[in-house]
Amino acid sequence: MSGNVRPGRGRPADGGGGRPPSPRAACGFTLVELLVVIAVISVLAAVLLPVFVRARAKSQQVACLSNLRQVTLGILMYSQDNDDRCPLYSDGAGTYWPQFVAPYVQRQASADFNGASKVFVCPAAPYDAAQVTAFGSSALPSYGLSDNWVDQVCPDDCWASTGVPHALGEAVAPSGTVLLAETMARTERGLPGYALATPPIDGGNMNGPGGPYFDCGPGEGAFSPARMLADLSWRHAAPKAAWCADPPAGARIGVAYADGHVASVTAARLSAFRQWSLRQGAGASGCRPDAAGDGQGGCWYP
């Protein structure tokens, strides 16, 4: 019987008929199939990436307002222990308002407030811990205390600032008086922002003629939105890289009010003096005539 076996039979290793295995069965996907899969993934990424970016930005904005709320509560607790007054902007010896408020916000790693607390920083703001520590405490927060509360910078027609903080009870409308606002990042140094927010009546006056607030740019009127919101930030709408930049369409700024609530407010709304005023005055300090007929005449500085 063995002599009748035909050549090529009984050899399963060679495909059963003397033919090698199919190259397709050995290699899996073809190049065309791989290219199709890559193209599909690319399309999905292009569609979904903007959604993820917007979701991340919204998450940062929510976290930013949450931090702002904690800092505001810290200021309110500080005021309860200090005759209802806001903290000093600075004691003149290197201690700034975040250091006064820090014990009411969270436990610090040491007595020297050197940037360890990220509660004072919006998650969307740049933060270089080494640069912050090297620069000093005034550079720590990305939330600025309104100058109307601490009287650090003179408004229009003001001869001298007092540097004396006001009592929270002085606000005529606490739910509509800004206490803190997001300030622009100091990107050239990796610092999150400025500790002082200049209200509209102050914009353009810090350091006098030639100072960083004063020279906002050619053609900038004394009460233009860019000048009135000189150092505020609209980081949740578009990065702000320069003093007195014009607010982009839809610009919003995180603010905290004297009654403790926080909100994301439009730049146009914050251009109104009433958002910043503690009370309506009657003297010459900080007065503006209603020449433009926009209803903002009067004395809004405390």
C-alpha positions, 0 to 999 in steps of 0.5 A: 500500500505504501507504494501507492501513496501519491506525492503531495498528499498527507502533508498538512504542513504545506497547506494540504496541496503543496501550496504555502499559507495565505499571506493575508491570513499570516499578516492580519490588517492590510495597509489600506485598512490601517489607514482607514482606522487612523483616518476615523480616529483623526476625525473623532479627535478633531470633533471631540477635542474642542468639547474636552477643551471647553469642558476643562475650561468650564471646570477651571472656571467653576474651581476658580469661583470656588476658590474665590468663595473660600477667600471671601469667607476668609475675609469676612471671618477676618473682619469679624475679628478686626472691628468689621474692617477689611484687611490692610492691602499692605502693612508696609513691611512686606506683609500683604492681605493674603497673609492676613487672611490665610489663617482663616482659609486653610492651615499654612505649612509655615508662618511665612506665607510663601505661595504654598496656598493655591486657594488664592490662585485661579486654576486657569492662571499661571503659577510658578512656585519658585518664581512666586516665592522669589518675587514675594507675597504681593504677587501670590493671588490671582484675586485682587482686593478692590482698592475702594476697600483699602484706599491704596490708590487715589482716584480722580481729583484725590490728593492722597490715599489713606491706606486705611481699610473700610469696614464691611458695614459701610457698603450701602448695597453689599450684594452689589459692591465688588470686594474681590475680582480676578486680576490679570496674570503676570505671564512674563514672570510666571506669576498668577496675578495682582493683589490689588484690583483697581476700580473704574474711578482709579483706572489710569491714576496709579503712580501718576502720569507715566505710571503703568495705569496712567498711560493706557494707550493713545486715544484711550479716554479716561472712562473707556472700558479698557482703562476702567478695567486696567488690571482685571482679567477675562482669562475665561474668555481670552488671555489678557497680555497687556494693561488696559486691553479691550475686553473681548466680546463675551468677556467675563470676570470672576468677582466676589461681593461684600455680602459673600456671594460670587459670580461670573460678571461681564466686563460691561457690567463691571464698568459701572461705578455702582458695582464698586462703590461703598456709598455715594459721596458728595465731595470732590474726591472721585466725582465724575459729571454725567456729561456722557448722559450714561447715568454714571455721574456723581461721586461713587468713591467712599 
